[in-house]
Amino acid sequence: MLLDLRTIFVKERVGVFKIRDTYDLLDPASGATVGLVKDETQGWARWLRLLLKKALLPARVNVYEREEQPPVIWLRKSPSFWHSHVRVHDARGQEIGHFKSKLFTLGGGFHVYDSTGQKFAEVKGDWKGWNFKLLDANGMELGVITKKWAGLGRELFTTADQYVIALSEQAPAAKDRAALLLAAALAVDIVFKEHQS
């Protein structure tokens, strides 16, 4: 099951003219597809991305184990100018937590809150904004998000990224918190970083 994996390879699909992003989720050990992430934002907001930065507009991102099934989790980002706010929901539509972007940070990052509003983790980027650490409230590493070099042509001529999400053994095993950490890792590129490409 997707939410039980501790390491996931995320590969964005390349497209010439894209206003909707799609990502394949792979098991790095076997190379097998374990899920799919689709940007399923409303049509008007997708088309506005041609004129405005993606970070300013609302977004809806669904995470599937199989495309023909309902999403296992989904993310909804509200429109924003300063602080991006993303809510994460489980398959039943219940909110399991949310993220708030940091206002001033060199490499990017945001805070992770559970369903009770308690901050339990933070995502902190390096100075390049390519690699991120998932840290608990005490600064202990819960996981890393590492960008993978995709080759000169792909890096220069597309915005399609590849990266690995690796949760440590210290990361919470509770389903909601594990799902929040996966969603946080996906949100780095899909919601918070993609507009900078």
C-alpha angles and dihedrals in degrees: 000000000000097000091053095060118103095197126041131175112216117203121183115216114242118237133172097219110018131171092157122055126214126188131191117219112212136185103239092209097056103016088231119146109249100172151343133235119206130186101223100172118157115276098247092053092048092054092047087061086076088066106026136043113270090233091066095055134071119260139189119200123185125201115206134185087202125010095233092055129076116270117274089213135359135197127214121193120196121219110267145171102195115007118032113215121198125186120203122209133189126228091278092055094251115142108244096180147312144236130227120195120233113246100216117029133135100219100022130257148155144208123257119217128187125227092278091056093252115143107233104160145014133210112221125187129209121243092273093050090231102104126044137189125214106217131184123226090276094051095256113147113250095175148319137245111210125187113225122215107246099191133277097278095048093045095047101040106032139042090221109129133195123201144156125236111204120180116200125230087257092062113110115269093205107115096232094049093044088050090050091053091050090047090048091053092049091045091059092071105019100046110014108028109030094080091061094062 
